[in-house]
Amino acid sequence: MEKLALAKVYRYIEPGPVMMVSTLVEGRPNLMTMSITIVIDDNDPPLIGCGIGPWDYSYAGLRSSGECVLAIPTVELMEKVVEIGNCSGRDVDKFSQYGLTPAPAEKVDAPLVAECLVNLECRVAETSLVEKYNLFIVKVVQAWIDTQHQERRFFHHNGDGTFTVDGETIDLKAKMGKWPSYIA
């Protein structure tokens, strides 16, 4: 074994796919790329922790409105999503610049991203960890999936500019006897 720098630990435990956060900032739709997420509660409604700091333009929109959409892209959008993460909504209309379509949400004002497989409409549920850890806890109030979307593979940031793409699915449903709600 060799020592691992503590600043690189997240590269090995970051579980979720790269997402885009859609917000309204001063009435204008904005997108940011985010890979720091955690499922806090998988019940109804789901709670998700999102790492968004004051250096992110979307931070102001989320703080003021208390709403966002977590849009989960698949691998065909990977390059656009990385580019979205490398510019600021202060300077760029990201929907227009990257050819993405803002679609009306049902329960929040922030738009869905029509090109994404999954869109989660969210409201901020807890802010006590924002000041100290830049961690918003959001509650999913409406979820959407594009059943016609052909591509199903998500991608994950490795923390060093490389990404892992979901691959083969292994079916172990028969072994999940203690957790039947996870196999429905």
C-alpha positions as CSV (number, residue, x, y, z in Angstrom):
1,M,0.0,0.0,0.0
2,E,1.0,3.6,-0.6
3,K,-0.4,6.7,1.1
4,L,-3.1,8.5,-0.8
5,A,-3.3,12.3,-0.5
6,L,-6.4,13.2,1.5
7,A,-7.4,15.8,-1.2
8,K,-7.8,12.9,-3.7
9,V,-10.0,10.6,-1.5
10,Y,-13.2,11.9,-3.2
11,R,-12.0,10.4,-6.5
12,Y,-12.6,6.9,-5.2
13,I,-15.9,7.4,-3.4
14,E,-17.9,9.8,-5.6
15,P,-20.9,7.7,-6.3
16,G,-23.3,9.6,-8.5
17,P,-23.5,10.5,-12.1
18,V,-22.5,13.9,-13.3
19,M,-25.5,16.2,-13.3
20,M,-26.5,19.6,-14.4
21,V,-28.3,22.0,-12.0
22,S,-30.9,24.2,-13.7
23,T,-31.8,27.4,-11.8
24,L,-33.3,30.8,-12.5
25,V,-30.8,33.6,-11.6
26,E,-32.4,37.0,-11.8
27,G,-35.2,35.5,-13.9
28,R,-32.8,34.0,-16.5
29,P,-32.4,30.2,-16.9
30,N,-28.9,28.9,-16.0
31,L,-27.1,25.6,-15.9
32,M,-24.1,24.4,-14.0
33,T,-22.3,21.1,-14.0
34,M,-22.1,19.2,-10.7
35,S,-20.6,15.9,-9.6
36,I,-20.7,16.3,-5.9
37,T,-24.0,14.7,-4.8
38,I,-25.2,12.2,-2.3
39,V,-28.5,10.5,-1.7
40,I,-29.5,11.5,1.8
41,D,-32.8,9.6,1.9
42,D,-34.2,7.4,-0.8
43,N,-37.8,7.4,0.5
44,D,-40.7,9.4,-0.9
45,P,-39.7,12.2,-1.2
46,P,-36.1,11.6,-2.0
47,L,-33.5,13.9,-0.4
48,I,-30.3,14.7,-2.2
49,G,-27.2,16.5,-1.0
50,C,-25.7,18.9,-3.6
51,G,-22.3,20.6,-3.3
52,I,-22.8,24.1,-4.6
53,G,-20.6,27.0,-3.4
54,P,-20.8,30.8,-3.5
55,W,-18.3,30.8,-6.4
56,D,-21.0,29.1,-8.6
57,Y,-23.3,31.5,-10.3
58,S,-26.2,29.1,-9.7
59,Y,-25.6,29.4,-5.9
60,A,-27.4,32.8,-5.9
61,G,-30.3,31.5,-7.8
62,L,-30.7,28.5,-5.5
63,R,-30.4,30.6,-2.4
64,S,-33.0,33.2,-3.6
65,S,-35.5,30.9,-5.2
66,G,-35.0,27.7,-3.1
67,E,-35.7,25.7,-6.3
68,C,-33.7,23.9,-9.0
69,V,-33.9,21.0,-11.4
70,L,-31.3,18.3,-11.3
71,A,-30.9,17.1,-14.9
72,I,-29.1,13.8,-15.4
73,P,-27.5,13.7,-18.9
74,T,-26.3,10.5,-20.6
75,V,-23.0,9.9,-22.3
76,E,-23.9,11.6,-25.7
77,L,-23.9,15.0,-23.8
78,M,-20.7,14.4,-22.0
79,E,-18.5,16.9,-23.9
80,K,-21.2,19.7,-23.7
81,V,-21.6,19.0,-19.9
82,V,-17.9,19.4,-19.3
83,E,-17.8,22.6,-21.3
84,I,-20.8,23.9,-19.3
85,G,-18.8,23.3,-16.2
86,N,-15.9,25.4,-17.6
87,C,-17.8,28.7,-18.0
88,S,-20.0,30.9,-15.9
89,G,-23.6,31.8,-16.4
90,R,-22.6,35.3,-15.5
91,D,-21.0,35.5,-19.0
92,V,-22.9,32.9,-21.1
93,D,-26.4,31.8,-21.7
94,K,-25.6,28.2,-21.4
95,F,-28.8,26.8,-22.8
96,S,-28.3,28.8,-26.0
97,Q,-24.6,28.4,-26.2
98,Y,-24.7,24.6,-26.0
99,G,-27.9,24.0,-27.9
100,L,-29.9,22.7,-25.0
101,T,-33.7,23.2,-24.6
102,P,-35.2,24.6,-21.5
103,A,-38.6,22.9,-20.9
104,P,-41.3,24.0,-18.5
105,A,-41.3,22.2,-15.1
106,E,-44.5,21.4,-13.3
107,K,-43.7,22.3,-9.7
108,V,-40.7,24.6,-9.8
109,D,-39.8,27.7,-11.9
110,A,-36.4,26.4,-13.0
111,P,-36.5,24.7,-16.4
112,L,-36.1,21.0,-17.2
113,V,-33.3,20.1,-19.7
114,A,-35.2,18.4,-22.6
115,E,-32.1,16.6,-23.8
116,C,-31.5,14.8,-20.5
117,L,-32.8,11.3,-19.7
118,V,-33.9,12.2,-16.2
119,N,-35.0,15.6,-14.7
120,L,-35.7,16.0,-11.0
121,E,-37.6,19.1,-9.8
122,C,-36.3,20.0,-6.4
123,R,-37.0,22.4,-3.5
124,V,-34.4,23.2,-0.9
125,A,-35.2,21.3,2.2
126,E,-32.2,22.1,4.5
127,T,-29.6,24.9,4.4
128,S,-27.9,24.4,7.8
129,L,-24.8,22.9,6.1
130,V,-24.5,25.5,3.3
131,E,-22.4,28.1,5.2
132,K,-20.0,25.6,6.6
133,Y,-19.8,22.9,3.9
134,N,-21.5,24.3,0.7
135,L,-24.0,21.5,1.0
136,F,-27.7,22.0,0.1
137,I,-30.2,19.3,0.9
138,V,-32.9,19.3,-1.8
139,K,-36.2,17.4,-1.8
140,V,-37.4,15.9,-5.1
141,V,-40.9,17.1,-5.7
142,Q,-41.4,15.8,-9.2
143,A,-39.4,13.4,-11.3
144,W,-39.3,12.9,-15.1
145,I,-37.8,10.3,-17.4
146,D,-37.7,10.4,-21.1
147,T,-38.8,6.9,-22.0
148,Q,-38.0,7.5,-25.7
149,H,-34.4,8.4,-24.9
150,Q,-32.2,5.7,-26.6
151,E,-29.0,6.3,-24.7
152,R,-29.1,5.1,-21.1
153,R,-25.4,5.3,-20.0
154,F,-24.5,7.9,-17.3
155,F,-21.0,9.1,-16.7
156,H,-19.1,9.7,-13.5
157,H,-16.3,12.2,-12.9
158,N,-13.1,10.6,-11.6
159,G,-11.8,13.9,-10.2
160,D,-8.9,14.2,-12.5
161,G,-10.4,15.2,-15.8
162,T,-11.3,11.7,-16.7
163,F,-14.7,10.0,-16.6
164,T,-16.1,6.6,-16.2
165,V,-19.1,5.6,-18.3
166,D,-21.7,3.1,-17.0
167,G,-21.3,-0.2,-18.7
168,E,-22.7,-3.7,-18.3
169,T,-25.6,-4.3,-15.9
170,I,-25.4,-7.4,-13.7
171,D,-28.7,-8.7,-12.4
172,L,-28.5,-9.8,-8.8
173,K,-32.2,-9.3,-8.0
174,A,-32.6,-12.8,-6.6
175,K,-30.0,-12.0,-3.9
176,M,-31.8,-8.8,-2.8
177,G,-34.4,-10.7,-0.6
178,K,-34.0,-8.3,2.4
179,W,-34.6,-5.2,0.3
180,P,-37.6,-6.1,-2.1
181,S,-38.4,-2.4,-2.6
182,Y,-35.1,-2.1,-4.5
183,I,-36.0,-4.7,-7.1
184,A,-39.4,-3.4,-8.2
